[in-house]
Amino acid sequence: MPNPKSLPPPETIAAIRTLLFGRLAEIHRDLTQSLADLATGIDKQSPNSCLGFVVYTETRLQSMHNILLVLREHLGG
């Protein structure tokens, strides 16, 4: 747990949280759309487009994972 005296000002912490949660929301929207597109590609039996959606989905999941690791570190999780 970080030393409370070494923490940045509350405004900075709030701005960082807003930025990170906003980015998570944006990635979530992208991920949801990508999964819907993947389902459509599967229905159309389009392997090439499905592969592209899987790669895109994987990068979005990794981005969310990285942000959550940062949040966990700073929120004491």
N, C-alpha and C positions, 0 to 999 in steps of 0.2 A: 504494500500500500504506500503510495507516495506521501511524502511529508507535506502536511497542509501548508506550511510556510513556503514551500517551493512551488506551489501550484500557481498557474497563471491567474489573472483576474477573472472573476465570474463572467464578465462580458465576453472574454475570449473563449472560455469554456462553452458558453451558450452558443456562440457563433460557430465553433467547431462542431458541436452536436447538431446544430441546425444544418450545417453543410453535409455532415456525414449521413444524417437521417434523410435529408433531401436526395442525396445520391443513391441511398438504398431504395428509396421509393421509385426513383427513375429507373434503376436497374430492374426492380421488381416488375414495373410496367413492360420494359423491354423483354424480360424473361417470359412473362405471361404471353406476350404477343408471339414470341419465338416458339413457345410450346404449342400455341394454337396453329401456327404455320407448319410446325412439324407434324401435327396431327393431320392437317390438310394434305401435306406431302405424302404421308403414309396412306391416306385414303386414295390418293391419286396414283399410288405405287410409283413414286418418283424418287428413286434412290439418290440421285445426285443432289437434288434440292434438300432431301432429308439430311444428308451428310453435312451440307452447309449449315442447316439449322442446328444440328447437334454441336458442331464446332462453335457456332455463335452462342449457343446456350451454355456450353462449357466455360467460355470466357466470362460470361455474365455471372455464372455461379462462383467462379474463382474471385471475381471482383467483390461480390457480396461477402464471401468468406474472408477476404482480406480486410474489408471494412469492419466486419464483426470482430475480428481479432483485435483491431485497434480499439474498438469500443470496449471490448471485454477487458483489455489491459487498463484502460483509464476508468472503468466503472467498477473495478475490483472483482471481476467475475472469474 
